[in-house]
């Protein structure tokens, strides 16, 4: 079992920055991939950025060049630095951790970008 606790998020004007953090506890040694998804009202949940245990990173096209994901050496905390935020980035952001074929999810944190 893995538990995920998120922090960060909030309200920011367009062009501003926010940082999200997610810390895993429990069976963290078994985590392969960590990352962030988001879900806007009326839309499906989508991948934003993921990072593997080996450090490989994948970003959604919509956030490339603006968001940066990183993971600490202990592989238990993942951070998403979000710059040049746009109103379309408004969503609930969820941290995720993959263990074998199981995905664990955080409770979600709201990010609202005003125009």
N, C-alpha and C positions, 0 to 999 in steps of 0.2 A: 504494500500500500504506500502511496505517495500523497502527501498533503501539500497544497500550494497556497501561499498567502501573497496577495498582490498589494502593492502600494503605489501611490502616484495618481495621476489623472486629475481631472478638474475642468475648469472653464478657462479658456484662453482666446485671445483675439487671433484672427487670421494672420499668419506670418510669425506667430509666436512659437514657443517651444514648451514641451513637457517631457518628463521622464517617468517611465513606468518601471517598477521593479517587481520581481517575483522570486520568492524564496521557497525552495522545496525542503520538505522534511520527511522522515520515514525511510523507506528503502531507496535512498538516493543513489546508491552505488549501481542500481539497475537501470537508471535513466539513460536512454539513448539520445533522445532529441528533446529540446525544449524550445518554446517559441510563443508567439502571440497570434491570436486570431481576433477578429472583431465582427460585431454584428450591429448593423444599423437598423432602425425601425423599418419593418416591412421587408427586410432583405435577409438573405441567407448568411450564415456565418462564413467568413472567408479568412484565409491565411494571410497574415501580414508579413511575418518574418519568422524563420526557424533556424536553429543552429544545432548541429550535431555534436556529439561528445568529442569528435575529432576536430571540430571547429569549422566544418563546412556550413556555409550560410546561403539561404535562399530568401529573396525578397519578392513581394508582390510588385508587379510593374508600377502600380500606382504610387508606391512609396519609395522606389529606388532613388537614391540621391538625396533623400530627405530624412529617412529613418535609418538608425544604426542599432543593430542588436549585438549584444556582447554577453559573455558568460564568464563567471569567475573561475579561478583555478580549481576550486573545490567542486566545481560543476553543480553547485546547488542554487546559485542565484543567476537569473537572467535579467538583463536590463534592456529596455527599449528607449533609446533617445530619439525623440520626434522633433524635428525642426521644420520651419516653414510650413506650419500646419495650415490646412485648408478646411473650409466648412464641410467638405465631403469626407473628411476624416472623422467627423462626429459619429460616435458609436460606443457600444460597450466593448471594452477590450478584455479578452480572456487569456490568461496564461495557460499553457498546456505542457505536459510532460509525457513522453511516450516511454512505456516500459513493455518490451516485447511487442505484443499486439494490442495493448491496452493504452488508451489515452486518458490521462487524468486532467481535470480542469479546475482552475481557480474560480472564485465566486464572481469575478468580473468587476471591472472598474470603469466608470463613465468618463469619457472624454468628449467635451463639447467645445467646438470651435465656432466662434461668432464671426460674422462677416462685417 
